[in-house]
Amino acid sequence: MAKKSSNAGFHSAAGLIRYFDAEEKSSLKIPPWLVVAMSIATMVLVTAAHLIYKL
């Protein structure tokens, strides 16, 4: 049986890195603090709704 080439993974990973680097320039940028703030706001709203409506 023929062995698989062990260096094929590196080439495909390099292609993915190039793909994501190209996409990064045109993609929407969301600051990390906004993600944290929205998570906390969602937790507060869900907790308030639970306390108000006693679901």
Secondary structure, DSSP 4 states (H G I P E B T S, - for coil): -PPPPTTHHHHHHHHHHHHHHHHHHHSPP--HHHHHHHHHHHHHHHHHHHHHH--
